[in-house]
Amino acid sequence: MRETITREYLSNCIKKELGLPRSESLKLVALILKNLSSSLKKDKIVKISSLGTFKIRSKKSRMGRNPKTGKEAIINARSVVTFSASEKLKSRLNIK
């Protein structure tokens, strides 16, 4: 079972499916990820039909604890990307 889908893995899938050269499939994956990132930065939300929705969510700063030392530390405010699967994707994966 694959835990992480890498750019290399995606480009190999594109290469097999479309018959593109390796360099072209790598460029295509890079272009898609670049556009996804820039759209998220600009609009804070990206919806991909039949796949799901990527959103940028802001987290406030909070107190945390270093698990090794137990010492308290402030975790700074930051933005995180969340993903919500579409109903089509959930049904294909049999997730209820």
Jmol script that loads the backbone (N, CA, C; Angstrom):
load data "model"
ATOM      1  N   MET A   1       0.837  -1.184   0.000  1.00  0.00           N
ATOM      2  CA  MET A   1       0.000   0.000   0.000  1.00  0.00           C
ATOM      3  C   MET A   1       0.882   1.247   0.000  1.00  0.00           C
ATOM      4  N   ARG A   2       0.590   2.199  -0.868  1.00  0.00           N
ATOM      5  CA  ARG A   2       1.369   3.425  -0.998  1.00  0.00           C
ATOM      6  C   ARG A   2       0.874   4.432   0.024  1.00  0.00           C
ATOM      7  N   GLU A   3       1.807   4.973   0.823  1.00  0.00           N
ATOM      8  CA  GLU A   3       1.447   5.967   1.832  1.00  0.00           C
ATOM      9  C   GLU A   3       1.472   7.378   1.276  1.00  0.00           C
ATOM     10  N   THR A   4       2.438   7.679   0.409  1.00  0.00           N
ATOM     11  CA  THR A   4       2.595   9.022  -0.134  1.00  0.00           C
ATOM     12  C   THR A   4       2.615   8.952  -1.654  1.00  0.00           C
ATOM     13  N   ILE A   5       1.833   9.815  -2.271  1.00  0.00           N
ATOM     14  CA  ILE A   5       1.872   9.913  -3.726  1.00  0.00           C
ATOM     15  C   ILE A   5       2.840  11.038  -4.071  1.00  0.00           C
ATOM     16  N   THR A   6       3.915  10.694  -4.737  1.00  0.00           N
ATOM     17  CA  THR A   6       4.952  11.660  -5.075  1.00  0.00           C
ATOM     18  C   THR A   6       4.732  12.225  -6.472  1.00  0.00           C
ATOM     19  N   ARG A   7       5.458  13.283  -6.772  1.00  0.00           N
ATOM     20  CA  ARG A   7       5.411  13.855  -8.121  1.00  0.00           C
ATOM     21  C   ARG A   7       5.868  12.825  -9.147  1.00  0.00           C
ATOM     22  N   GLU A   8       6.887  12.071  -8.764  1.00  0.00           N
ATOM     23  CA  GLU A   8       7.424  11.026  -9.643  1.00  0.00           C
ATOM     24  C   GLU A   8       6.355   9.978  -9.951  1.00  0.00           C
ATOM     25  N   TYR A   9       5.626   9.567  -8.928  1.00  0.00           N
ATOM     26  CA  TYR A   9       4.560   8.582  -9.111  1.00  0.00           C
ATOM     27  C   TYR A   9       3.474   9.129 -10.044  1.00  0.00           C
ATOM     28  N   LEU A  10       3.050  10.365  -9.812  1.00  0.00           N
ATOM     29  CA  LEU A  10       2.032  10.979 -10.662  1.00  0.00           C
ATOM     30  C   LEU A  10       2.506  11.093 -12.102  1.00  0.00           C
ATOM     31  N   SER A  11       3.760  11.494 -12.284  1.00  0.00           N
ATOM     32  CA  SER A  11       4.276  11.638 -13.649  1.00  0.00           C
ATOM     33  C   SER A  11       4.365  10.286 -14.354  1.00  0.00           C
ATOM     34  N   ASN A  12       4.696   9.232 -13.611  1.00  0.00           N
ATOM     35  CA  ASN A  12       4.728   7.895 -14.213  1.00  0.00           C
ATOM     36  C   ASN A  12       3.329   7.440 -14.623  1.00  0.00           C
ATOM     37  N   CYS A  13       2.320   7.777 -13.815  1.00  0.00           N
ATOM     38  CA  CYS A  13       0.930   7.443 -14.168  1.00  0.00           C
ATOM     39  C   CYS A  13       0.517   8.171 -15.441  1.00  0.00           C
ATOM     40  N   ILE A  14       0.871   9.451 -15.539  1.00  0.00           N
ATOM     41  CA  ILE A  14       0.545  10.247 -16.731  1.00  0.00           C
ATOM     42  C   ILE A  14       1.282   9.683 -17.943  1.00  0.00           C
ATOM     43  N   LYS A  15       2.544   9.331 -17.739  1.00  0.00           N
ATOM     44  CA  LYS A  15       3.351   8.773 -18.829  1.00  0.00           C
ATOM     45  C   LYS A  15       2.715   7.491 -19.361  1.00  0.00           C
ATOM     46  N   LYS A  16       2.283   6.617 -18.454  1.00  0.00           N
ATOM     47  CA  LYS A  16       1.652   5.354 -18.869  1.00  0.00           C
ATOM     48  C   LYS A  16       0.306   5.593 -19.554  1.00  0.00           C
ATOM     49  N   GLU A  17      -0.498   6.455 -18.965  1.00  0.00           N
ATOM     50  CA  GLU A  17      -1.864   6.682 -19.456  1.00  0.00           C
ATOM     51  C   GLU A  17      -1.893   7.443 -20.782  1.00  0.00           C
ATOM     52  N   LEU A  18      -1.061   8.489 -20.893  1.00  0.00           N
ATOM     53  CA  LEU A  18      -1.110   9.348 -22.076  1.00  0.00           C
ATOM     54  C   LEU A  18       0.021   9.111 -23.071  1.00  0.00           C
ATOM     55  N   GLY A  19       1.040   8.359 -22.647  1.00  0.00           N
ATOM     56  CA  GLY A  19       2.163   8.094 -23.538  1.00  0.00           C
ATOM     57  C   GLY A  19       3.090   9.277 -23.724  1.00  0.00           C
ATOM     58  N   LEU A  20       3.052  10.225 -22.790  1.00  0.00           N
ATOM     59  CA  LEU A  20       3.948  11.382 -22.879  1.00  0.00           C
ATOM     60  C   LEU A  20       5.359  10.984 -22.455  1.00  0.00           C
ATOM     61  N   PRO A  21       6.359  11.684 -22.964  1.00  0.00           N
ATOM     62  CA  PRO A  21       7.723  11.452 -22.477  1.00  0.00           C
ATOM     63  C   PRO A  21       7.826  11.806 -20.985  1.00  0.00           C
ATOM     64  N   ARG A  22       8.789  11.208 -20.302  1.00  0.00           N
ATOM     65  CA  ARG A  22       8.959  11.411 -18.867  1.00  0.00           C
ATOM     66  C   ARG A  22       9.124  12.892 -18.520  1.00  0.00           C
ATOM     67  N   SER A  23       9.932  13.605 -19.283  1.00  0.00           N
ATOM     68  CA  SER A  23      10.175  15.023 -18.994  1.00  0.00           C
ATOM     69  C   SER A  23       8.893  15.842 -19.126  1.00  0.00           C
ATOM     70  N   GLU A  24       8.072  15.518 -20.122  1.00  0.00           N
ATOM     71  CA  GLU A  24       6.812  16.246 -20.320  1.00  0.00           C
ATOM     72  C   GLU A  24       5.814  15.944 -19.206  1.00  0.00           C
ATOM     73  N   SER A  25       5.759  14.689 -18.782  1.00  0.00           N
ATOM     74  CA  SER A  25       4.821  14.338 -17.712  1.00  0.00           C
ATOM     75  C   SER A  25       5.242  14.979 -16.388  1.00  0.00           C
ATOM     76  N   LEU A  26       6.549  15.087 -16.137  1.00  0.00           N
ATOM     77  CA  LEU A  26       7.031  15.780 -14.941  1.00  0.00           C
ATOM     78  C   LEU A  26       6.671  17.267 -14.988  1.00  0.00           C
ATOM     79  N   LYS A  27       6.814  17.881 -16.168  1.00  0.00           N
ATOM     80  CA  LYS A  27       6.447  19.291 -16.334  1.00  0.00           C
ATOM     81  C   LYS A  27       4.953  19.496 -16.100  1.00  0.00           C
ATOM     82  N   LEU A  28       4.135  18.568 -16.584  1.00  0.00           N
ATOM     83  CA  LEU A  28       2.687  18.657 -16.417  1.00  0.00           C
ATOM     84  C   LEU A  28       2.300  18.590 -14.936  1.00  0.00           C
ATOM     85  N   VAL A  29       2.892  17.665 -14.204  1.00  0.00           N
ATOM     86  CA  VAL A  29       2.615  17.549 -12.765  1.00  0.00           C
ATOM     87  C   VAL A  29       3.038  18.832 -12.048  1.00  0.00           C
ATOM     88  N   ALA A  30       4.212  19.349 -12.363  1.00  0.00           N
ATOM     89  CA  ALA A  30       4.701  20.586 -11.739  1.00  0.00           C
ATOM     90  C   ALA A  30       3.759  21.753 -12.050  1.00  0.00           C
ATOM     91  N   LEU A  31       3.288  21.840 -13.277  1.00  0.00           N
ATOM     92  CA  LEU A  31       2.371  22.909 -13.685  1.00  0.00           C
ATOM     93  C   LEU A  31       1.047  22.822 -12.930  1.00  0.00           C
ATOM     94  N   ILE A  32       0.498  21.626 -12.814  1.00  0.00           N
ATOM     95  CA  ILE A  32      -0.766  21.440 -12.093  1.00  0.00           C
ATOM     96  C   ILE A  32      -0.609  21.850 -10.631  1.00  0.00           C
ATOM     97  N   LEU A  33       0.453  21.392  -9.982  1.00  0.00           N
ATOM     98  CA  LEU A  33       0.665  21.718  -8.565  1.00  0.00           C
ATOM     99  C   LEU A  33       0.940  23.206  -8.363  1.00  0.00           C
ATOM    100  N   LYS A  34       1.663  23.813  -9.297  1.00  0.00           N
ATOM    101  CA  LYS A  34       1.930  25.254  -9.219  1.00  0.00           C
ATOM    102  C   LYS A  34       0.627  26.048  -9.323  1.00  0.00           C
ATOM    103  N   ASN A  35      -0.223  25.669 -10.273  1.00  0.00           N
ATOM    104  CA  ASN A  35      -1.500  26.365 -10.448  1.00  0.00           C
ATOM    105  C   ASN A  35      -2.433  26.141  -9.261  1.00  0.00           C
ATOM    106  N   LEU A  36      -2.434  24.946  -8.712  1.00  0.00           N
ATOM    107  CA  LEU A  36      -3.237  24.656  -7.526  1.00  0.00           C
ATOM    108  C   LEU A  36      -2.785  25.530  -6.357  1.00  0.00           C
ATOM    109  N   SER A  37      -1.483  25.616  -6.150  1.00  0.00           N
ATOM    110  CA  SER A  37      -0.936  26.432  -5.060  1.00  0.00           C
ATOM    111  C   SER A  37      -1.240  27.910  -5.240  1.00  0.00           C
ATOM    112  N   SER A  38      -1.038  28.423  -6.443  1.00  0.00           N
ATOM    113  CA  SER A  38      -1.268  29.855  -6.656  1.00  0.00           C
ATOM    114  C   SER A  38      -2.758  30.188  -6.555  1.00  0.00           C
ATOM    115  N   SER A  39      -3.624  29.290  -6.999  1.00  0.00           N
ATOM    116  CA  SER A  39      -5.064  29.513  -6.863  1.00  0.00           C
ATOM    117  C   SER A  39      -5.477  29.502  -5.400  1.00  0.00           C
ATOM    118  N   LEU A  40      -4.902  28.606  -4.616  1.00  0.00           N
ATOM    119  CA  LEU A  40      -5.197  28.574  -3.183  1.00  0.00           C
ATOM    120  C   LEU A  40      -4.740  29.862  -2.504  1.00  0.00           C
ATOM    121  N   LYS A  41      -3.559  30.327  -2.862  1.00  0.00           N
ATOM    122  CA  LYS A  41      -3.047  31.574  -2.281  1.00  0.00           C
ATOM    123  C   LYS A  41      -3.961  32.747  -2.599  1.00  0.00           C
ATOM    124  N   LYS A  42      -4.414  32.807  -3.845  1.00  0.00           N
ATOM    125  CA  LYS A  42      -5.214  33.935  -4.316  1.00  0.00           C
ATOM    126  C   LYS A  42      -6.649  33.869  -3.801  1.00  0.00           C
ATOM    127  N   ASP A  43      -7.308  32.733  -3.962  1.00  0.00           N
ATOM    128  CA  ASP A  43      -8.735  32.621  -3.694  1.00  0.00           C
ATOM    129  C   ASP A  43      -9.074  31.943  -2.367  1.00  0.00           C
ATOM    130  N   LYS A  44      -8.113  31.324  -1.719  1.00  0.00           N
ATOM    131  CA  LYS A  44      -8.294  30.615  -0.444  1.00  0.00           C
ATOM    132  C   LYS A  44      -9.146  29.358  -0.555  1.00  0.00           C
ATOM    133  N   ILE A  45      -9.592  29.010  -1.769  1.00  0.00           N
ATOM    134  CA  ILE A  45     -10.397  27.802  -1.964  1.00  0.00           C
ATOM    135  C   ILE A  45     -10.240  27.323  -3.405  1.00  0.00           C
ATOM    136  N   VAL A  46     -10.114  25.996  -3.582  1.00  0.00           N
ATOM    137  CA  VAL A  46     -10.055  25.398  -4.916  1.00  0.00           C
ATOM    138  C   VAL A  46     -10.968  24.179  -4.900  1.00  0.00           C
ATOM    139  N   LYS A  47     -11.942  24.182  -5.819  1.00  0.00           N
ATOM    140  CA  LYS A  47     -12.861  23.054  -5.945  1.00  0.00           C
ATOM    141  C   LYS A  47     -12.526  22.301  -7.218  1.00  0.00           C
ATOM    142  N   ILE A  48     -12.359  20.990  -7.088  1.00  0.00           N
ATOM    143  CA  ILE A  48     -12.099  20.140  -8.249  1.00  0.00           C
ATOM    144  C   ILE A  48     -13.259  19.160  -8.347  1.00  0.00           C
ATOM    145  N   SER A  49     -13.997  19.250  -9.428  1.00  0.00           N
ATOM    146  CA  SER A  49     -15.182  18.436  -9.635  1.00  0.00           C
ATOM    147  C   SER A  49     -14.853  16.952  -9.485  1.00  0.00           C
ATOM    148  N   SER A  50     -15.707  16.236  -8.790  1.00  0.00           N
ATOM    149  CA  SER A  50     -15.597  14.792  -8.547  1.00  0.00           C
ATOM    150  C   SER A  50     -14.418  14.412  -7.654  1.00  0.00           C
ATOM    151  N   LEU A  51     -13.665  15.368  -7.172  1.00  0.00           N
ATOM    152  CA  LEU A  51     -12.550  15.070  -6.276  1.00  0.00           C
ATOM    153  C   LEU A  51     -12.801  15.663  -4.898  1.00  0.00           C
ATOM    154  N   GLY A  52     -12.905  16.995  -4.823  1.00  0.00           N
ATOM    155  CA  GLY A  52     -13.150  17.626  -3.541  1.00  0.00           C
ATOM    156  C   GLY A  52     -12.732  19.080  -3.530  1.00  0.00           C
ATOM    157  N   THR A  53     -12.621  19.613  -2.300  1.00  0.00           N
ATOM    158  CA  THR A  53     -12.331  21.024  -2.114  1.00  0.00           C
ATOM    159  C   THR A  53     -11.116  21.201  -1.215  1.00  0.00           C
ATOM    160  N   PHE A  54     -10.179  22.024  -1.680  1.00  0.00           N
ATOM    161  CA  PHE A  54      -9.029  22.423  -0.877  1.00  0.00           C
ATOM    162  C   PHE A  54      -9.320  23.812  -0.342  1.00  0.00           C
ATOM    163  N   LYS A  55      -9.085  24.027   0.948  1.00  0.00           N
ATOM    164  CA  LYS A  55      -9.312  25.339   1.556  1.00  0.00           C
ATOM    165  C   LYS A  55      -8.122  25.712   2.418  1.00  0.00           C
ATOM    166  N   ILE A  56      -7.869  27.031   2.514  1.00  0.00           N
ATOM    167  CA  ILE A  56      -6.869  27.529   3.454  1.00  0.00           C
ATOM    168  C   ILE A  56      -7.608  27.966   4.702  1.00  0.00           C
ATOM    169  N   ARG A  57      -7.148  27.461   5.836  1.00  0.00           N
ATOM    170  CA  ARG A  57      -7.777  27.778   7.114  1.00  0.00           C
ATOM    171  C   ARG A  57      -6.723  28.405   8.018  1.00  0.00           C
ATOM    172  N   SER A  58      -7.099  29.448   8.728  1.00  0.00           N
ATOM    173  CA  SER A  58      -6.171  30.115   9.643  1.00  0.00           C
ATOM    174  C   SER A  58      -6.298  29.507  11.036  1.00  0.00           C
ATOM    175  N   LYS A  59      -5.143  29.256  11.641  1.00  0.00           N
ATOM    176  CA  LYS A  59      -5.126  28.760  13.012  1.00  0.00           C
ATOM    177  C   LYS A  59      -4.545  29.855  13.898  1.00  0.00           C
ATOM    178  N   LYS A  60      -5.132  30.049  15.057  1.00  0.00           N
ATOM    179  CA  LYS A  60      -4.646  31.044  16.003  1.00  0.00           C
ATOM    180  C   LYS A  60      -3.425  30.500  16.741  1.00  0.00           C
ATOM    181  N   SER A  61      -2.653  31.417  17.324  1.00  0.00           N
ATOM    182  CA  SER A  61      -1.529  30.958  18.141  1.00  0.00           C
ATOM    183  C   SER A  61      -2.089  30.358  19.426  1.00  0.00           C
ATOM    184  N   ARG A  62      -1.324  29.436  19.991  1.00  0.00           N
ATOM    185  CA  ARG A  62      -1.785  28.771  21.208  1.00  0.00           C
ATOM    186  C   ARG A  62      -0.595  28.236  21.985  1.00  0.00           C
ATOM    187  N   MET A  63      -0.868  27.844  23.212  1.00  0.00           N
ATOM    188  CA  MET A  63       0.169  27.227  24.028  1.00  0.00           C
ATOM    189  C   MET A  63       0.244  25.744  23.684  1.00  0.00           C
ATOM    190  N   GLY A  64       1.449  25.262  23.547  1.00  0.00           N
ATOM    191  CA  GLY A  64       1.670  23.846  23.284  1.00  0.00           C
ATOM    192  C   GLY A  64       2.719  23.324  24.244  1.00  0.00           C
ATOM    193  N   ARG A  65       3.089  22.083  24.058  1.00  0.00           N
ATOM    194  CA  ARG A  65       4.069  21.468  24.944  1.00  0.00           C
ATOM    195  C   ARG A  65       5.044  20.653  24.106  1.00  0.00           C
ATOM    196  N   ASN A  66       6.331  20.804  24.411  1.00  0.00           N
ATOM    197  CA  ASN A  66       7.350  20.006  23.757  1.00  0.00           C
ATOM    198  C   ASN A  66       7.201  18.574  24.277  1.00  0.00           C
ATOM    199  N   PRO A  67       6.930  17.594  23.392  1.00  0.00           N
ATOM    200  CA  PRO A  67       6.694  16.238  23.877  1.00  0.00           C
ATOM    201  C   PRO A  67       7.919  15.590  24.536  1.00  0.00           C
ATOM    202  N   LYS A  68       9.122  16.009  24.140  1.00  0.00           N
ATOM    203  CA  LYS A  68      10.332  15.418  24.735  1.00  0.00           C
ATOM    204  C   LYS A  68      10.599  15.956  26.126  1.00  0.00           C
ATOM    205  N   THR A  69      10.508  17.281  26.267  1.00  0.00           N
ATOM    206  CA  THR A  69      10.891  17.898  27.544  1.00  0.00           C
ATOM    207  C   THR A  69       9.703  18.229  28.428  1.00  0.00           C
ATOM    208  N   GLY A  70       8.533  18.323  27.844  1.00  0.00           N
ATOM    209  CA  GLY A  70       7.347  18.709  28.606  1.00  0.00           C
ATOM    210  C   GLY A  70       7.258  20.211  28.833  1.00  0.00           C
ATOM    211  N   LYS A  71       8.232  20.960  28.292  1.00  0.00           N
ATOM    212  CA  LYS A  71       8.263  22.407  28.473  1.00  0.00           C
ATOM    213  C   LYS A  71       7.203  23.070  27.594  1.00  0.00           C
ATOM    214  N   GLU A  72       6.500  24.056  28.161  1.00  0.00           N
ATOM    215  CA  GLU A  72       5.482  24.770  27.395  1.00  0.00           C
ATOM    216  C   GLU A  72       6.132  25.730  26.407  1.00  0.00           C
ATOM    217  N   ALA A  73       5.463  25.885  25.263  1.00  0.00           N
ATOM    218  CA  ALA A  73       5.963  26.795  24.232  1.00  0.00           C
ATOM    219  C   ALA A  73       4.765  27.330  23.456  1.00  0.00           C
ATOM    220  N   ILE A  74       4.941  28.515  22.887  1.00  0.00           N
ATOM    221  CA  ILE A  74       3.884  29.116  22.081  1.00  0.00           C
ATOM    222  C   ILE A  74       3.984  28.580  20.655  1.00  0.00           C
ATOM    223  N   ILE A  75       2.855  28.117  20.132  1.00  0.00           N
ATOM    224  CA  ILE A  75       2.774  27.706  18.739  1.00  0.00           C
ATOM    225  C   ILE A  75       2.184  28.892  17.993  1.00  0.00           C
ATOM    226  N   ASN A  76       2.950  29.420  17.050  1.00  0.00           N
ATOM    227  CA  ASN A  76       2.552  30.628  16.325  1.00  0.00           C
ATOM    228  C   ASN A  76       1.324  30.404  15.453  1.00  0.00           C
ATOM    229  N   ALA A  77       0.621  31.499  15.173  1.00  0.00           N
ATOM    230  CA  ALA A  77      -0.514  31.458  14.249  1.00  0.00           C
ATOM    231  C   ALA A  77       0.008  31.076  12.875  1.00  0.00           C
ATOM    232  N   ARG A  78      -0.808  30.321  12.141  1.00  0.00           N
ATOM    233  CA  ARG A  78      -0.373  29.879  10.813  1.00  0.00           C
ATOM    234  C   ARG A  78      -1.585  29.514   9.970  1.00  0.00           C
ATOM    235  N   SER A  79      -1.336  29.350   8.686  1.00  0.00           N
ATOM    236  CA  SER A  79      -2.380  28.908   7.757  1.00  0.00           C
ATOM    237  C   SER A  79      -2.115  27.452   7.397  1.00  0.00           C
ATOM    238  N   VAL A  80      -3.185  26.667   7.296  1.00  0.00           N
ATOM    239  CA  VAL A  80      -3.069  25.265   6.912  1.00  0.00           C
ATOM    240  C   VAL A  80      -4.030  24.984   5.773  1.00  0.00           C
ATOM    241  N   VAL A  81      -3.713  23.975   4.979  1.00  0.00           N
ATOM    242  CA  VAL A  81      -4.582  23.563   3.882  1.00  0.00           C
ATOM    243  C   VAL A  81      -5.403  22.371   4.358  1.00  0.00           C
ATOM    244  N   THR A  82      -6.717  22.438   4.143  1.00  0.00           N
ATOM    245  CA  THR A  82      -7.593  21.321   4.466  1.00  0.00           C
ATOM    246  C   THR A  82      -8.214  20.793   3.178  1.00  0.00           C
ATOM    247  N   PHE A  83      -8.625  19.541   3.205  1.00  0.00           N
ATOM    248  CA  PHE A  83      -9.249  18.919   2.037  1.00  0.00           C
ATOM    249  C   PHE A  83     -10.530  18.234   2.476  1.00  0.00           C
ATOM    250  N   SER A  84     -11.604  18.490   1.740  1.00  0.00           N
ATOM    251  CA  SER A  84     -12.876  17.804   1.965  1.00  0.00           C
ATOM    252  C   SER A  84     -13.205  17.035   0.699  1.00  0.00           C
ATOM    253  N   ALA A  85     -13.355  15.727   0.820  1.00  0.00           N
ATOM    254  CA  ALA A  85     -13.654  14.887  -0.338  1.00  0.00           C
ATOM    255  C   ALA A  85     -15.079  15.120  -0.816  1.00  0.00           C
ATOM    256  N   SER A  86     -15.266  15.048  -2.125  1.00  0.00           N
ATOM    257  CA  SER A  86     -16.611  15.195  -2.702  1.00  0.00           C
ATOM    258  C   SER A  86     -17.423  13.927  -2.423  1.00  0.00           C
ATOM    259  N   GLU A  87     -18.730  14.035  -2.576  1.00  0.00           N
ATOM    260  CA  GLU A  87     -19.594  12.867  -2.375  1.00  0.00           C
ATOM    261  C   GLU A  87     -19.272  11.773  -3.387  1.00  0.00           C
ATOM    262  N   LYS A  88     -18.929  12.166  -4.625  1.00  0.00           N
ATOM    263  CA  LYS A  88     -18.554  11.181  -5.648  1.00  0.00           C
ATOM    264  C   LYS A  88     -17.320  10.395  -5.236  1.00  0.00           C
ATOM    265  N   LEU A  89     -16.305  11.101  -4.730  1.00  0.00           N
ATOM    266  CA  LEU A  89     -15.081  10.437  -4.304  1.00  0.00           C
ATOM    267  C   LEU A  89     -15.361   9.528  -3.107  1.00  0.00           C
ATOM    268  N   LYS A  90     -16.135  10.017  -2.161  1.00  0.00           N
ATOM    269  CA  LYS A  90     -16.479   9.206  -0.995  1.00  0.00           C
ATOM    270  C   LYS A  90     -17.201   7.930  -1.404  1.00  0.00           C
ATOM    271  N   SER A  91     -18.143   8.054  -2.335  1.00  0.00           N
ATOM    272  CA  SER A  91     -18.885   6.864  -2.751  1.00  0.00           C
ATOM    273  C   SER A  91     -17.983   5.881  -3.508  1.00  0.00           C
ATOM    274  N   ARG A  92     -17.042   6.402  -4.282  1.00  0.00           N
ATOM    275  CA  ARG A  92     -16.101   5.495  -4.974  1.00  0.00           C
ATOM    276  C   ARG A  92     -15.191   4.783  -4.006  1.00  0.00           C
ATOM    277  N   LEU A  93     -14.911   5.426  -2.868  1.00  0.00           N
ATOM    278  CA  LEU A  93     -14.058   4.818  -1.847  1.00  0.00           C
ATOM    279  C   LEU A  93     -14.871   4.110  -0.760  1.00  0.00           C
ATOM    280  N   ASN A  94     -16.191   4.133  -0.914  1.00  0.00           N
ATOM    281  CA  ASN A  94     -17.109   3.525   0.058  1.00  0.00           C
ATOM    282  C   ASN A  94     -16.969   4.126   1.447  1.00  0.00           C
ATOM    283  N   ILE A  95     -16.788   5.436   1.517  1.00  0.00           N
ATOM    284  CA  ILE A  95     -16.715   6.143   2.792  1.00  0.00           C
ATOM    285  C   ILE A  95     -18.084   6.730   3.053  1.00  0.00           C
ATOM    286  N   LYS A  96     -18.611   6.499   4.231  1.00  0.00           N
ATOM    287  CA  LYS A  96     -19.926   7.024   4.577  1.00  0.00           C
ATOM    288  C   LYS A  96     -19.788   8.162   5.549  1.00  0.00           C
TER     289      LYS A  96
END
end "model"
wireframe off; spacefill off
backbone 0.3
color backbone group
